[in-house]
Amino acid sequence: MIDLILFTFIFTFLLDRLVEFMVKRIQINRKFLVILIYILIVGLLTFGALKYLPLITMQISQLVKQITGFYTQPHDNVLINYIKTIISNNQIASYLDNGFSFLLKSFTDISKTSIQVMIALILSLFFLLEKPRLKEFTIKFKNSKVAPFYNEIDYFSKKFTRTFGKVIEAQFIIAIINTILSVIALMILGFPQIIGLAILIFFLGLIPVAGVIISLIPLTLIAFTIGGFLKVVYIVLAIMIIHAIEAYILNPKLMSSKTDLPVFYTFVVLIFSQNFFGIWGLIIGIPVFVFLLDVLEVTNKKTTNSEAISKTLKRKR
């Protein structure tokens, strides 16, 4: 059920933000706008599945064969052999293999994924169409016999939306921008299988910090096979520039100070969340951790003495 729950929450939150953004700027009926957006989404998904799904599956299969072929072939270069040894010893190859297998399985066994996506879209559509009515109905629990339970749920749901939802939204925006910039760089450098690489970069872009490092491994291997060490240098420089744009421009604009985690904490959270939640853990691990920090009132903002005193007085009250 975790796939359906997360798909529903992500679609609902992101599309609700989009609807609210457009309603404030365009004088249009809210329900009509919601229906129009969902018709466009379903149309684009159907068009993409019919036209590009076979191409995407083929390109991902070619990427897997290309990287596997490079890894299995013997090389005379000492540096390449040393890197292959490091990858083998640290089980990075198995992680890459699992990641590519997951992508390939997701696109080949599309029936299960598509059903979950469609159910999540339908649930989010009903939520957005009846949002005012849902608020009116839900607030009735505030004066019922389960009022204490409702107050706790209301408190945590607001914090969850403010932290988890905002971080997920920021991760999606950053992943989309990173994918666009990376695809432009790859096209300039003459990389093959651009669509497959774009999908890989997008999904890895949803993983904070680690996604950039993981994406470098297949990109550098492909660069070496098509252009040698010079092409590797070019792709590393391109990824470094894109990562700098993310770190110094996108993150400060989209992420709050609460999400400015040390790299060590980021990797520890990703390792544990991957073990508990699987592939989803790499995407939702940081947002869940940020939500817990918000509940525990842990923040990177420096508070003044007056703010600390006021917080203490509020707690005593």
GIVENLIN-V685850 format. One record per helix or strand. SS is the DSSP state (A for helix, B for strand). FROM is the first residue (numbers start at 0). LEN is the number of residues. If there is no record, write none. Layout:
ss | from | len
SS | FROM | LEN
SS | FROM | LEN
This chain:
ss | from | len
A | 1 | 24
A | 29 | 43
A | 77 | 12
A | 91 | 17
A | 109 | 20
A | 130 | 13
A | 146 | 43
A | 193 | 12
A | 209 | 45
A | 256 | 3
A | 262 | 15
A | 278 | 17
A | 304 | 12
